Structures are given as structure tokens and as C-alpha cells.
């Protein structure tokens, strides 16, 4: 475990220790709280002597996902009791259901736009963030965001849920896209460990065809105009890298048939059995071969082509695609 992660973990454990001590003062003799305090003290001792994160049975590193789910865990997944394994499976199942509820409805859109997305977790839960938010009655705009947080599994899904809460609270305030990004960056930075970050693209589309878009260190979305395809590169650093950061805005006007294709690394960085990468060039060539396609058709064409490329090789990363097309 890195020195930075050790330091953050130690601070987290010390904070929980103080809260437990305060709870003991309030509730006096409470066996559960006393037990938790002993567990926290034990975890702090393991951090200090360098054995934190090692299984007490086999002495091999405990899975990081398990540690983040339960920082007090002492054994790796292979040495959990049957009851502990069942409890973990139930927790993962519940987490997957909660995360599914955070996804936008498939029918979210505004007049003049055709929007479709595909969201696919590599495991029970995902670290990708996909959102479409209607801005309320009388507003002719729609907010969109697609991103990817650091890490995998449960830890990443917790960061994804954090981002979802941050952006939904900021959208309701009525900030500009750049103000929203700056505040989201600070909130995310202050509420996560120093090694956590998120790349994402967010923006706003209007019924008039206007698009405002900001890219925080994410894969450049593809802008498709007739037979021309260009990239919309980063306009700022990933969220969470530094608590202060400036973000600039791209303003576009899309004509009927113009399309934005947003995606996470689960699309272009997928590798087949020959260890070849799908890559951006193949994606661009595919998009060129589907001129005038609807948002759903283009998204499904990307998925079909990737499956053909993989030829049965397992997917190792979460995959999200969002297609936003200017419609008649």
C-alpha cells in the first residue's frame, strides 16, 4: 500500500476512533461500539507496523476492493467464512441494484435531439458515470455527463455514486458548466482520498442546437459532421487531482445529423486474445461507415464491432457509450 494511501487510511481510522469514543461517552457500556473501537485500534496498529492489508491466514495481500468495502477486514476473500462470503455477495447484489437506480431513464431527451446510451459493468458494479438530467419546466436544455473514476469494483462504484450526488446537487443550483465543474472538482477532492480522481465529459444541449461541453481529462469525444470526424480534447484536469482548477468551455452549434459520441476506456482499450487493442482508429473508421445513423443504431454498431474484435476474449473494464445526435 502506498505511503499516501497509508496516510489517508490512518487519518480515516483516527477520525472513526474519535467518533467511537464520543459514542461510548454517550451510550456508556455498549458491547458493539467497544468491539468496533478495538477493531479500529487493531487496524491502526497494523498500519503502523506495516502489516495492514495482509491476510492473517495466508499472509498474502487482501483484495483492495474488500479493504475499501470494509477497512477493518483481516482476511482475504478466499479465507472468509461461508457466512461472511454470503454477506459479501448480498452486499454486492444490493450495491448493483442501487447503482442501477442511479442511471438515467432511456427516454430522457428534449425536442430536437436523439440520445441513446449503453452502460455495462465489468463486474457486479461499475466505476463509470453516465447521466442525463432534465433542467426543469420551461428550460429548453438538457445536462449530460459521462465519466470514469479511478479504481475498479465496489470502491469505484462508491466514487461514482459520490459524483452522481455532487452533480445532481449542483445542476439544481443553476450554475454555468465551468462553475459547476470547478465546484464539483473541489467537492470531489475534499470528499475522497488524495489518490482518487475522475475523468469526465459534461455539458449542456439546447433545443436550438447549441452545445456547451467541458472535458476534464477524459477521452476526447468524437464530433461527427457529415463525413468529417474531429476530437474534442481536454479543457481541464481530471476531477480530484487538485482541489482548485480552471475549466474552459467548448461552444458548438450542431446541425441536423451532426453527432457527439462519448465513451469510456472500456470501448477503445479493450484487448482481444491476441492482446491487440481495439483503439480509436478502428472506432473512427466504424463511425465513418455509419453516416446518418440514429443514436441507438450507432451505439449498437460500436458494441457489435467490439464484440467481433474481441472474439470471445473477456471484458476487463466497465464500458459506457453515449451518443447525442441532432435530430430534425
N, C-alpha and C positions, 0 to 999 in steps of 0.2 A: 504494500500500500504506500502511495506517495507521501512525502512529508507534508505537502499541502493538504491532502485528504486526511492524514492523521491529525493535523492541527484543527481542521474543521470538525472532524468527528469528536475530538476531545472537547472542543467548545460546546458542541451539541450535547454531549454527555454531562458536562458540568452544569449546563442550563437545566437539563432534566433532573439532575441531582438536587439542585436548589428548589425546583418545583416540588419534588417529592418530599423534601424536608419541610417545606411550608405546609404541604398536605398532612404530614404527620402531626405537626403542631395543631392543625385544625381538627383532624379526625382522631387524634390520640392513637390508641392501640388498634391499628388496622393491619392485619396479617398480610394482605395483598400488597399494600403500599410498602411495608417493611421488606417484603420479598423483592419487590421491584428495586428498592434502594440498594439492596445487597447485590442485585444483578448489575446495576449501573456501576457500583463501586468495583465489581469484578471486571467489568468491561474496561473501566479506566485503568485498572492495574495491568490488564493485558495490552492496552495501548502503550503504557509507559515501559513495559518490559519487552515490547516488540513481538508479542505472540498473538495480538488481536488479529482476527480473521483466519486463524489456523484451526482446523478441526481438532477437537480434543481427543478424538478416537484414532484417526489415521494421520493426523498432523499435516495434512495437505490443505492448501488454501480453500476456504469456504467460498462458494459461488457468490460473486459480487451482488447479483440480483437478490439472493437470500439475505445477505448482510444489510442491504438497503431496505428490504421489506421489514426485517427485524434486526436492528443493530446489536441486540443482546444475544443473538444466536451463537451457540458454542460448537455446533457440529455441522458438517456438510450435508447436502441433501441426501446423499447415499446412506447416511447414518441416522436419519430421523426415524423415530418410532413410527409404526403404522398409523397411530392416532395423529401424530404430527404431520405425516405425509397427507393424510386425508384432509386435515385442517388447511394445509397449504393449497391443496387442489381446490377446495371450496373457496378460499380467498381469491385465487386466480380466476375462477369462474365468475365470482361476483365482480371482480375488477373489470373483466371483459364486458360484462353486462352494463356496468356503469359507464365505461368508455364508449360503448355503442350509443348510449343515450346522449353523449356529448356531440355526436356527429350531426351535421345539418340535415334537414329533410331533403329528399331527392327533388322536390317540387319547388324549392326556393329559387325565385328568379324575379326579374322585373321586365316590363314590356321592352321589346327591342333587343333582348339578349337571350341566347341559348346556352345553358350551363349544364355541365354534367361532370360528376367526379366518381372516381373509384378509390376505395380505401381498403387496404389489405394488410393485416398484421402478419409478421413472420412467425409469431408465437401466439400465446393466448391474448396478449395485449401489445399495443404499439406505441412507439415514440414519435410517430408522425402526427402533425396537427393540421386539420382540414376544417375550414369554417366558412359559412356564408351567413351573413347577418342582415336582415331587412332593417332599414333605419327608421321605420315607423310611418304612420299615416301622414300623407301629404309630402313625403320625401321621395324624390324620384331617383334615389341612389341605392346601391347595394354594396356592402362591405364584404371583401373576400380575403382569406388568408390561407396560405399553405406553407408548412414548415417541417423541420426535423430537429429534434432535440438530441443532445449528446447521450451516449449510452444506449442500452437496449433493455427490453423486458419491463418488469414492474417499475424499476427506477425511472426509466424513460417515460412510462405512462403517467407517473406521478407529475413529472415536469410538464408533460403535455396538458394534463388537467389544470395545472397552475397557469399555463399560458392561456388556456380557454377562459378561465375565470378573469384573468387580467384584461384580456381584450374585450370581453363582454362588458366589463365594468367601465372601460374607457370609451367604448363605442357609444354607450348611453349618455356620456357627457357631451358629445358633440364636438370633439376636438378635430383639428386637421390631421391628416395622415402623418405628417412629420412630428407633430406634437404627440400624437398617440404612440409613435414608435419610440420617441425619447422617453416618455413616461413608462411605457412597457419595459423598455430596457432597464431603467432604474429599478422598477418594482421586481422584475425577474432577478436582477443581480442581487438585490437585498434579501430576497426570499429563498435563495438557493445557495449551494456550496460554491466555492470560488472556482471549482473545476467544471461546473455545469454551464452550458451555453446552448443557444438555439439559433439555427439559420432559418430564415423565413422570408417569404414574399407576401406583402399585404397591399391592399389598395382599395379603390372605390370605382365603380362603374355607374354611369348615369344614363338615363333614357335617351339623352341627346347623342350618345356615342362617345362621350368623353371618358377617359380613363386616367386615374391618378394611381401611380404604382411606386412602391418603395421596396428595395431588395436588401435585406440585412444578411449579406454574406452567403446567400443561397445560390443554388444552381440557376443560371440565367434562364428565365422563361423564354420560350420561343414566340416571336411575333410573326405571324403568317399573314402576308398581304399579297393576294393573288399568288404568283409563283415565287415571290421573294420571302426569304426567311431570315430574320435577324435575331440577335440576342439582346435581352435587357439585363445588363450586368449589375453587379452590386453597387448600391448607393450608400452603404454604411456597413459597419462591422456587425457580426452576429450578436444577438442579444445576450447579455450576461457576461461578456468578456471584460468590459469596463462599465462601471456604474454611470459614467457620463459619456455621451456620444452624440454626434450630429448625424442626421439622416437627411439626404436630399431626395427630391421627388422627380419622377419622370411623368410628364403630362402628354397624353396622346389623344388623338381622335380616330376611332376606328370606323371604317366604312362597312357596309353590308358585306358579309362574307369574311371579313378580317377576323383572325383568331389569336387568342393567347393560350399557350399550352404551358402549364405549370406542372412540375413533377419533383419527386424526391429521388435520392440516390438509389433507391430500390429498383428504379427503372434502368438507368444508364450504367450503373456499376454492377449489375447482375452478371455472373460468370457462368459459362457452360462447363460441361465435363472436360473440355479441352483447356480450361482455365483462360478462355478468351472473354474479354469484356464486351458487353452489348454496345456501349459507347454512344456518344452524342451524334456522331456522323451517321450511324445506322438510323437513329431516331429522325434526324433531319431528312434523310433520304425517304424514309417511310412517310413522313408528313407531306413531302412533295408529291407523293404518289396518291394522295387522297385529297385533291383540291375540291373545295366546295362541300366537304362532308359536314354533317351535323356534329355537334359537340359529342354526342353519345357515340356516333359511328367512328370518329377519330380516336376517342378514348379506347374503344373496344378494339380498334385496329392495332393500337400500341400494345395492348395486352396480348392479343393473338400473336403478333410478331415476336414479342419477347418469349412467349411460351414456345414458339417454334425454334427460336435461337437456343433456349435452354435445353431442349430435347430431353427433358426428364430430370435435369440437374436440380437439386433442391434450392429453393429460395432461402437466402440467409439474412435478408433485410426487409424491413417494412416497405411497402410500396403505396404511394398515393399519386394520382394523376387528377388534375383539374383542367378542364377545357372550357374556355369562355369565348363564345363566338357572337359576333354582331349579327343579329337576325333582321330580316325585313320588318 
